[in-house]
Amino acid sequence: MRWMYHIGRYMRLLAKSFRKPEKFSVFKDLLVTELESIGLQSVG
C-alpha cells in the first residue's frame, strides 16, 4: 500500500505544477526571459 502513498504525492505535485500562477506579471517576465535565453543559446 506504500506505492499508493507515493502515487498520491506525485499527483499532488503535478496539480501544484500546473495551477495558475499567483502573479501573472512575474510569470510573464520570467517566461519571456527564459524563451529569449533558449533562443539565443540555440543560435550560438
N, C-alpha and C positions, 0 to 999 in steps of 0.2 A: 504493500500500500504506500510505501515511501515514494514510489515513482509518481503517484497521483499528486503528492505534495509538490514535487518538482515541476510537474506539468502545470499545476495551478500557479506557481510562482512565475513560470515562463509566460503564461497567458497574461498575468498582471503586468509584467514587464512590457509585453507587446502593446497592451492597452495604454500604458503610460507613454510609450514612444510615439504612438500615432494620434494622440489627442491634440486639440487645438492649442497653439502656444498662447501664453497669457498676454504677452506684449508683442503684438504682430509687427510693430515698427522695428523692434530689436531683431526679431526673427528675419524680417525682410533685409535689413542691413547685413546681417551675418550671411544670409543666403547669397546675396549679391557678391559679397567679398569672397566667399568660397567658390562660387562659379567663375569669378574672374581669375582666381589663383589656379583653378583647374585648367582653364582655357590657356592661360599664359604658360603653364608648365608643359602643356602638350605641344606648344609651338617650339619651345627651345629652352 
